[in-house]
């Protein structure tokens, strides 16, 4: 029997937070989350067990009613009962995937690295941790929860709340940093897409239409390509769903220059490649993106600069929220989600 509302995101968050803790170690003797001399212990399979339990998965029932964690020999059967689906470990990984080989198991942290309880034969800080190196290879099975995803885009033809924008902004940071953009240039981009002070182009929503009206002649997506076919035709040709945020970021990274979308101006003479690596103020770079990429009729939009500053302070964990946020209600946080903060430190 499976819990009514299991969340692989919550399981993943627990795993990241546990890997970041100072007082955890590896032990087969004390694998049942026992604390000895201030250190709480796991082995590889109990780490997965407790992460799933933290995510609301009914691991006890899946394990025949036993309150003791499964081991690698019985793990796959339990995952199947819980509703996980078996895939080839050679497929592209998704965060939250569970990898198994003979005698060992870990969780995918990102597309190339795992996290979990590794071994007692290394210093304590490394025993339960996020791998710093590529972890692919030698895995026999990959099990995936397909009723939800980790770090998933929030999208749809509506305006997002600030909390939802934060979720999507974290994905944008992660993607563009890996493509050579600076924090400052990313904040300039995000300041135009949306934020606390103005919803901007899209409220960082890859599925939104201009005026919330689906029409190929209107704007669409994160950056409101107008007409929408300027993006959607390319997406069709390259295998992306129209509202796939990763496809839209792919276009930004690889098509901005060849498409002629970026036009340097007198006040903002940077080429797109220069913009990407710039460490100028986020406010300046928000204006550069506004004038050189978006090019709206009204170029005087200071709220986009305020957005860019907001995202910079949010990313660096220096933002102090006001008593009365300007707009866009809903749950939100003044800090980056822990999974992303840890990821950028590695």
C-alpha positions in Angstrom: 0.0 0.0 0.0 1.3 3.4 -1.0 0.9 6.7 0.9 -1.8 8.8 -0.7 0.5 11.8 -1.3 4.2 10.6 -1.6 6.6 13.2 -2.9 9.9 12.4 -4.6 10.8 16.1 -4.1 10.5 15.7 -0.3 12.5 12.5 -0.4 15.2 14.3 -2.5 15.2 17.3 -0.1 15.8 15.0 2.9 18.6 13.3 1.1 20.3 16.6 0.2 19.9 18.0 3.7 21.2 14.8 5.3 24.2 14.8 3.0 24.9 18.4 4.1 24.7 17.6 7.8 27.9 17.4 9.9 26.8 14.7 12.2 26.1 11.8 9.9 28.2 8.7 9.0 28.1 5.3 7.5 27.7 2.1 9.5 26.1 -1.2 8.9 25.9 -2.0 12.6 24.0 1.2 13.4 22.2 1.5 10.0 18.7 2.0 11.5 19.2 5.7 12.0 20.9 5.1 15.3 22.8 7.9 17.0 26.1 7.0 18.7 28.4 9.6 20.2 26.5 12.4 18.4 26.7 10.7 15.0 23.6 9.4 13.2 24.4 6.5 11.0 23.0 5.0 7.8 24.2 2.4 5.3 23.5 2.7 1.6 20.1 1.1 1.6 18.8 2.5 4.9 19.7 6.0 3.5 17.3 5.4 0.6 14.7 3.9 3.0 14.7 6.9 5.2 14.7 9.4 2.3 11.6 7.7 0.9 9.9 7.7 4.3 10.6 11.4 4.6 8.9 11.8 1.2 5.7 10.1 2.5 6.3 6.7 0.9 4.9 3.8 2.9 8.1 1.9 2.9 7.1 -0.2 5.9 4.1 -1.7 4.2 6.1 -2.2 1.0 8.7 -4.1 3.0 6.1 -6.6 4.4 5.3 -4.6 7.5 8.9 -4.6 8.8 10.0 -1.4 10.5 13.6 -2.1 9.6 15.0 -0.8 6.3 15.2 -3.0 3.3 18.6 -4.0 2.0 19.9 -4.0 -1.6 18.7 -7.5 -2.2 15.1 -6.6 -1.4 15.1 -2.9 -2.4 14.0 -3.4 -6.0 10.9 -5.4 -5.0 9.9 -2.7 -2.5 10.4 0.0 -5.0 8.1 -1.8 -7.4 5.4 -2.1 -4.7 5.7 1.6 -4.0 5.1 2.3 -7.7 8.6 3.1 -9.0 9.3 2.1 -12.6 12.4 0.3 -13.7 14.6 1.9 -16.4 18.0 1.3 -17.9 20.7 3.0 -15.9 22.2 4.1 -19.2 19.2 6.4 -19.8 19.7 10.1 -18.9 19.3 10.4 -15.1 16.8 12.6 -13.4 17.3 13.9 -9.8 15.6 11.5 -7.4 16.2 8.4 -9.5 17.4 5.5 -7.4 20.4 3.5 -8.7 21.2 -0.1 -7.7 24.1 -2.4 -8.3 25.2 -5.5 -6.5 25.5 -4.6 -2.8 25.1 -0.9 -3.2 22.5 1.8 -3.9 22.4 5.6 -4.1 20.0 8.4 -5.3 20.7 10.6 -8.3 21.6 14.1 -7.2 21.7 15.5 -10.8 22.2 14.2 -14.3 25.7 12.7 -13.6 26.2 12.5 -9.8 24.7 10.4 -7.0 24.3 11.0 -3.3 24.0 8.7 -0.3 25.8 6.7 2.3 29.0 5.5 0.5 31.4 3.7 2.9 33.0 3.9 6.3 36.5 3.8 4.8 36.7 7.5 4.1 36.7 10.6 6.4 33.4 11.2 8.2 32.5 14.2 6.1 32.6 12.1 2.9 30.8 9.0 4.2 27.3 10.4 3.6 27.6 13.0 0.9 26.9 14.2 -2.6 29.5 12.9 -4.9 31.8 15.5 -6.4 32.6 13.5 -9.5 30.7 11.8 -12.3 29.0 8.7 -10.7 27.7 7.1 -13.9 28.8 3.5 -14.8 28.6 0.1 -13.2 24.9 0.5 -12.1 22.6 -2.4 -12.9 19.2 -0.8 -12.3 17.5 2.6 -12.3 14.2 3.1 -10.6 12.1 6.2 -11.2 9.1 7.7 -9.5 7.0 8.9 -12.5 4.1 10.6 -10.6 6.1 13.8 -10.0 9.6 15.1 -10.5 12.3 16.9 -8.7 13.0 20.5 -9.7 10.1 20.4 -12.1 9.0 23.5 -14.0 5.7 25.1 -12.8 3.9 26.2 -15.9 0.5 26.8 -17.5 -1.4 29.6 -19.1 -1.6 31.8 -16.0 0.5 34.2 -13.9 2.7 32.5 -11.3 3.0 33.5 -7.6 6.4 34.6 -6.3 6.9 31.2 -4.7 6.3 29.5 -8.0 8.7 32.0 -9.7 11.3 31.1 -7.2 11.0 27.4 -8.1 11.5 28.2 -11.8 14.2 30.7 -11.2 16.3 28.1 -9.4 16.0 25.9 -12.6 17.1 28.9 -14.7 20.1 29.6 -12.5 21.2 25.9 -12.6 20.8 25.7 -16.4 22.4 29.0 -17.4 25.3 28.7 -15.0 26.2 25.4 -16.6 26.1 27.2 -19.9 28.7 29.8 -18.9 26.5 32.7 -17.8 27.4 34.7 -14.8 25.1 35.2 -11.8 24.7 38.8 -12.7 23.7 38.2 -16.3 21.2 35.5 -15.2 19.7 38.0 -12.8 19.4 40.5 -15.7 17.5 37.9 -17.7 15.3 36.9 -14.8 14.5 40.5 -14.0 12.9 40.8 -17.4 11.1 37.4 -17.2 9.4 38.3 -13.8 9.9 38.8 -10.1 8.8 40.4 -7.0 8.3 43.9 -8.4 6.7 43.2 -11.8 5.4 40.0 -13.5 7.6 41.0 -16.5 7.4 39.1 -19.7 6.0 35.8 -18.3 6.4 35.6 -14.5 9.1 33.0 -15.4 6.4 30.7 -16.8 7.3 28.8 -20.0 3.6 28.0 -20.7 2.1 31.5 -20.6 0.5 33.3 -23.6 0.4 37.0 -24.1 -2.8 38.3 -22.6 -3.5 34.7 -21.5 -4.8 34.2 -25.1 -3.5 31.3 -27.1 -2.8 32.7 -30.5 0.2 31.9 -32.8 0.4 35.6 -33.7 0.9 36.6 -30.0 3.8 36.2 -27.6 4.5 33.0 -25.8 6.8 31.5 -23.2 9.5 32.7 -20.8 10.6 35.6 -23.1 7.3 36.1 -25.0 8.6 35.3 -28.5 6.3 37.2 -30.8 4.9 35.8 -32.9 5.1 32.6 -30.9 6.1 30.7 -34.1 9.5 32.4 -33.8 10.1 29.8 -31.0 7.5 27.1 -31.5 8.6 26.3 -35.1 12.1 25.7 -33.8 10.8 23.7 -30.8 8.9 21.4 -33.2 12.0 20.9 -35.3 14.1 20.1 -32.3 11.8 17.7 -30.4 10.7 20.1 -27.6 7.1 20.5 -26.3 6.2 24.2 -26.7 6.0 24.8 -23.0 9.2 23.0 -22.1 11.3 25.5 -20.2 14.5 23.6 -21.0 13.8 24.0 -24.7 13.2 27.7 -24.3 16.5 28.0 -22.4 18.2 26.0 -25.2 16.9 28.5 -27.7 18.2 31.4 -25.6 21.7 29.8 -25.3 22.1 28.6 -28.9 19.7 30.6 -31.1 19.9 34.2 -29.8 22.8 35.1 -31.9 22.1 33.1 -35.2 18.5 34.2 -35.1 19.5 37.9 -34.9 17.4 38.4 -31.8 20.3 40.2 -30.0 20.9 43.7 -31.3 23.5 45.8 -29.4 22.5 49.4 -28.8 24.4 52.6 -28.2 23.8 52.5 -24.4 24.3 48.8 -24.1 26.9 47.9 -26.8 27.7 44.4 -25.5 27.5 41.4 -27.8 25.5 38.5 -26.5 28.6 36.6 -25.7 29.9 39.6 -23.7 26.6 39.9 -21.9 26.7 36.3 -20.8 30.0 36.7 -19.0 29.5 40.2 -17.7 29.8 40.9 -14.0 28.3 44.4 -14.2 25.4 45.3 -11.9 22.3 43.2 -12.3 20.4 46.4 -12.9 22.6 47.4 -15.8 22.3 43.9 -17.3 18.5 43.9 -16.9 18.4 47.0 -19.0 20.8 45.5 -21.5 18.6 42.5 -21.9 15.5 44.7 -22.2 17.0 46.9 -24.9 19.0 44.3 -26.9 16.8 41.2 -26.6 13.3 42.1 -25.6 13.1 45.5 -27.3 9.6 46.5 -26.1 8.0 49.8 -27.2 8.4 51.1 -23.6 12.1 50.8 -22.6 11.6 52.7 -19.3 10.8 49.8 -17.0 12.7 50.3 -13.7 10.7 47.5 -12.0 12.7 45.0 -14.1 15.9 46.4 -12.6 14.4 46.0 -9.1 13.6 42.4 -10.1 17.2 41.8 -11.2 18.5 43.1 -7.8 15.9 40.9 -6.0 17.1 37.8 -7.8 20.7 38.6 -7.1 20.1 39.0 -3.4 17.9 35.9 -3.3 20.5 33.8 -5.0 23.3 35.0 -2.7 21.0 34.6 0.4 21.4 38.3 1.2 17.8 39.3 0.6 15.7 40.6 3.5 12.0 40.4 2.6 9.9 43.6 3.2 7.1 43.5 5.7 4.7 43.9 2.8 6.0 42.4 -0.4 5.0 44.5 -3.4 2.8 41.9 -5.2 2.3 38.3 -6.3 1.1 36.6 -3.1 1.5 32.9 -2.3 4.1 31.0 -0.4 7.6 32.1 -1.0 11.0 32.0 0.6 13.8 34.6 1.1 16.4 32.0 0.3 17.3 29.6 -2.5 16.0 26.1 -2.0 18.6 24.0 -0.2 19.1 21.5 -3.1 20.2 24.4 -5.3 22.4 26.1 -2.7 24.3 22.9 -2.1 24.6 22.2 -5.7 26.3 25.4 -6.6 28.8 24.9 -3.7 30.1 21.6 -5.1 
